[in-house]
Amino acid sequence: MKANSTDTGDMYARILDTAETLLRRFGPEKLTVTDVARAMDMSHGNVYRHIPSKAALRAAVIARWLEKVSNLTDAIAQKTGPADQRLREWLVELAVIKQRKVTEDAEMLAGAALVVRESPDVEQEHSARLRIQVIKILQDGLKDGTLPHAGDVGVSASAILNATFRYHHPDLVAKGGAPEKQLAALQDVVSLILAGLQRSPE
């Protein structure tokens, strides 16, 4: 009898839950399929049916972790209300989330750094999701008139993320000094971005 898709999905989620717990406890380098199988009291062959390798296991754990981050920011992108205010809220929220990860989630960040080297598509997909959210806000700003000079929203979204990169890249956040000073500096950058999106060229 074949397992149905719900059973398969539940097992996959349980594997990732267990792997995430082990990664936080022992670090990404020591996370193995065998350890996950042992912790779940099953054969490693059962785990391999869902996860083909150690690298794939790490990538799946980090991809899910990053998805949780983008889900938090997406809630802001999908809100109603003035788009200019939502853009500021979105950028600040992303920075706050990344600051929290740096101070409270060191092992997962180490895992993310390793996965970026092993499976760069995981980080690329995360960045693409964030960019899509900014595009959504800019499109809303063109419609409601709060960001009338967003122009090519794809180009503008990339420029905004590049301009604020140091406030949401974990390595730069970790080296950037006191969190409150970083957020104050980010607010200044966001004000400059909004000024450019709201004012007509001279």
C-alpha positions as CSV (number, residue, x, y, z in Angstrom):
1,M,0.0,0.0,0.0
2,K,1.4,3.4,-1.0
3,A,1.7,6.2,1.4
4,N,-0.6,9.1,0.4
5,S,0.7,12.6,-0.3
6,T,-0.4,13.8,3.2
7,D,1.5,11.1,4.9
8,T,4.6,11.8,2.8
9,G,4.3,15.6,3.5
10,D,3.9,15.0,7.2
11,M,7.0,12.7,7.3
12,Y,9.0,15.3,5.3
13,A,8.0,18.0,7.8
14,R,8.9,15.8,10.7
15,I,12.3,15.1,9.2
16,L,13.0,18.8,8.8
17,D,11.8,19.5,12.3
18,T,14.2,16.9,13.7
19,A,17.0,18.1,11.5
20,E,16.5,21.7,12.5
21,T,16.6,20.7,16.2
22,L,19.9,18.8,15.6
23,L,21.4,21.7,13.6
24,R,20.7,24.2,16.3
25,R,22.2,21.8,18.9
26,F,25.3,20.6,17.1
27,G,25.8,23.0,14.2
28,P,25.4,22.4,10.4
29,E,28.7,20.6,9.8
30,K,27.7,17.8,12.2
31,L,24.2,17.4,10.8
32,T,23.8,14.0,9.0
33,V,21.0,11.9,7.7
34,T,22.0,9.1,10.0
35,D,21.7,11.4,13.1
36,V,18.2,12.4,12.0
37,A,17.2,8.8,11.5
38,R,18.6,7.9,14.9
39,A,16.7,10.8,16.6
40,M,13.5,9.7,14.8
41,D,14.1,6.0,15.7
42,M,13.9,4.9,12.1
43,S,16.3,3.5,9.5
44,H,18.4,6.0,7.5
45,G,16.9,4.4,4.4
46,N,13.6,5.8,5.4
47,V,15.0,9.3,5.6
48,Y,16.9,8.9,2.3
49,R,13.5,8.3,0.6
50,H,12.7,11.9,1.3
51,I,16.1,13.6,1.5
52,P,18.8,12.3,-0.9
53,S,21.9,13.6,0.8
54,K,23.4,15.5,3.7
55,A,23.8,18.6,1.6
56,A,20.2,18.3,0.5
57,L,19.1,18.0,4.1
58,R,20.9,21.1,5.1
59,A,19.5,23.0,2.1
60,A,15.9,21.9,2.9
61,V,16.2,23.0,6.5
62,I,17.6,26.4,5.6
63,A,15.2,26.9,2.7
64,R,12.3,26.4,5.2
65,W,13.9,28.7,7.7
66,L,14.3,31.5,5.1
67,E,10.7,30.9,3.9
68,K,9.5,31.8,7.4
69,V,11.4,35.1,7.1
70,S,9.8,35.9,3.8
71,N,6.4,35.0,5.1
72,L,6.7,37.6,7.8
73,T,7.7,40.3,5.4
74,D,5.0,39.2,2.9
75,A,2.3,39.9,5.4
76,I,3.4,43.6,5.2
77,A,3.5,43.5,1.4
78,Q,0.0,42.1,1.2
79,K,-1.5,44.7,3.6
80,T,-3.7,47.5,2.6
81,G,-2.9,51.1,3.3
82,P,-0.5,53.7,1.8
83,A,2.3,51.9,-0.1
84,D,5.0,54.4,1.0
85,Q,4.3,53.6,4.7
86,R,4.3,49.9,3.9
87,L,7.6,50.1,2.1
88,R,9.2,51.7,5.1
89,E,7.6,49.1,7.4
90,W,8.8,46.3,5.2
91,L,12.4,47.4,5.1
92,V,12.6,48.0,8.8
93,E,10.9,44.7,9.6
94,L,13.4,42.8,7.4
95,A,16.3,44.5,9.2
96,V,14.8,43.7,12.6
97,I,14.3,40.1,11.7
98,K,17.9,39.7,10.5
99,Q,19.2,41.4,13.6
100,R,17.2,39.0,15.7
101,K,18.6,36.1,13.7
102,V,22.2,37.3,14.3
103,T,21.8,37.6,18.1
104,E,19.5,34.6,18.7
105,D,20.0,32.1,15.9
106,A,23.7,31.7,15.3
107,E,23.7,28.0,14.4
108,M,21.0,28.5,11.8
109,L,23.0,31.4,10.3
110,A,26.0,29.2,10.1
111,G,23.9,26.7,8.4
112,A,22.7,29.3,5.9
113,A,26.3,30.4,5.2
114,L,27.2,26.8,4.4
115,V,24.1,26.2,2.3
116,V,24.8,29.4,0.2
117,R,28.1,27.8,-0.8
118,E,26.7,24.3,-1.4
119,S,23.3,25.3,-2.9
120,P,23.3,28.9,-4.0
121,D,19.8,28.5,-5.5
122,V,18.4,28.5,-1.9
123,E,19.6,32.0,-1.3
124,Q,18.7,33.1,-4.8
125,E,15.1,31.9,-4.3
126,H,14.9,33.7,-1.0
127,S,16.1,36.9,-2.6
128,A,13.7,36.5,-5.5
129,R,10.8,36.2,-3.0
130,L,11.8,39.4,-1.2
131,R,12.2,41.2,-4.5
132,I,8.7,40.2,-5.6
133,Q,7.3,41.6,-2.4
134,V,9.0,44.9,-2.9
135,I,7.7,45.0,-6.5
136,K,4.2,44.4,-5.2
137,I,4.5,47.4,-2.8
138,L,5.9,49.6,-5.6
139,Q,3.0,48.6,-7.9
140,D,0.6,49.6,-5.2
141,G,2.4,52.9,-4.8
142,L,1.9,53.7,-8.4
143,K,-1.8,52.9,-8.1
144,D,-2.4,54.8,-4.9
145,G,-0.2,57.7,-5.8
146,T,2.1,57.5,-2.8
147,L,5.1,56.3,-4.9
148,P,4.4,58.0,-8.2
149,H,8.0,57.8,-9.5
150,A,8.7,54.1,-8.9
151,G,9.2,53.8,-12.7
152,D,10.2,50.3,-13.7
153,V,9.2,48.5,-10.5
154,G,11.6,45.6,-11.2
155,V,14.6,47.8,-11.5
156,S,13.5,50.0,-8.6
157,A,13.0,46.9,-6.3
158,S,16.5,45.7,-7.1
159,A,17.9,49.1,-6.4
160,I,16.1,49.4,-3.1
161,L,17.3,46.0,-1.9
162,N,20.9,46.9,-3.0
163,A,20.7,50.2,-1.2
164,T,19.6,48.6,2.0
165,F,21.7,45.4,1.7
166,R,24.0,46.2,4.6
167,Y,21.0,46.4,7.0
168,H,19.7,42.9,6.1
169,H,22.7,40.8,5.2
170,P,23.6,38.8,8.4
171,D,27.4,39.2,8.1
172,L,27.1,42.9,7.7
173,V,24.5,43.2,10.4
174,A,26.8,41.3,12.8
175,K,29.6,43.7,12.1
176,G,27.4,46.9,11.9
177,G,27.4,47.9,15.6
178,A,24.6,48.6,17.9
179,P,21.2,47.5,16.5
180,E,19.5,50.8,17.4
181,K,22.1,52.7,15.5
182,Q,21.8,50.5,12.5
183,L,18.0,51.0,12.5
184,A,18.4,54.7,12.8
185,A,20.8,54.8,9.9
186,L,18.3,52.6,7.9
187,Q,15.5,55.0,8.6
188,D,17.6,57.8,7.0
189,V,18.3,55.6,3.9
190,V,14.6,54.7,3.6
191,S,13.7,58.4,3.8
192,L,16.1,59.1,1.0
193,I,14.6,56.3,-1.1
194,L,11.1,57.5,-0.5
195,A,12.1,61.0,-1.4
196,G,13.3,59.7,-4.8
197,L,10.2,57.7,-5.4
198,Q,7.8,60.6,-4.5
199,R,9.4,63.6,-6.0
200,S,9.6,64.6,-9.7
201,P,13.0,65.2,-11.2
202,E,14.0,68.8,-11.3
